[in-house]
Amino acid sequence: MDGRILTALGNDGRRSYAEVGNEVGLSTAAVHERVKKMLERGVIRRFSISVDPDSVGLGFTAFVAIRNDGGAHCREVAPRLREMTAVQELHSVAGEYDFLAKIRTHHARELEAVLYQIKSIPGVARTTSTVVLNTEFEDQPLRPIAA
């Protein structure tokens, strides 16, 4: 039942608990209680909005792979990247690189400045960038996989 509630809210997080309850066959109070418990358990992290990047002038997107130098400064890289407003996501990854960052800027020149900023962080050895030409979809709601 929690999976059905998550799917309903994932499609539209602003829906009322009464609407969700009607869809999944529970009372408003039961949906409220289940959502409250999922928040307490960390299943639901937060409620947020999705902003169209183009509408706020941040339509230039790139993925930047970041390689640490293996030195003493490596633990400082992620906190420094978190401080950068252009870094929308940061993932620690296995393979040739240590991090994969999603960067949003106004234009290519701004991306260049962000890359120089990243490369100046102690512990960063190398970056490789991939510029996004078009986003087919993103912000796909997580839906529990039926077993």
Secondary structure as GFF3:
##gff-version 3
##sequence-region A 1 147
A	DSSP	alpha_helix	2	11	.	.	.	ID=ss1
A	DSSP	alpha_helix	17	24	.	.	.	ID=ss2
A	DSSP	alpha_helix	28	41	.	.	.	ID=ss3
A	DSSP	three_ten_helix	53	56	.	.	.	ID=ss4
A	DSSP	beta_strand	60	68	.	.	.	ID=ss5
A	DSSP	alpha_helix	74	82	.	.	.	ID=ss6
A	DSSP	beta_strand	87	92	.	.	.	ID=ss7
A	DSSP	beta_strand	99	105	.	.	.	ID=ss8
A	DSSP	alpha_helix	108	119	.	.	.	ID=ss9
A	DSSP	beta_strand	124	131	.	.	.	ID=ss10
###
